[in-house]
């Protein structure tokens, strides 16, 4: 299931942020190395209001 996004680069007006806003899903842009630290199948919690991405399991 996909319910959020956390691209390594970006800004509030980046494509990823705009798409997330339009789809109504949380996004944290500019995460640096998040995509190298989170593998396929990992469960993460994305808090767009706080700007955090937390690996749950």
Secondary structure, 3 states (H helix, E strand, C coil): CCCEECCCCCCCCCHHHHHHHHHCCEECCCCCCHHHHCCCCCCEEEECCCCEEEECC
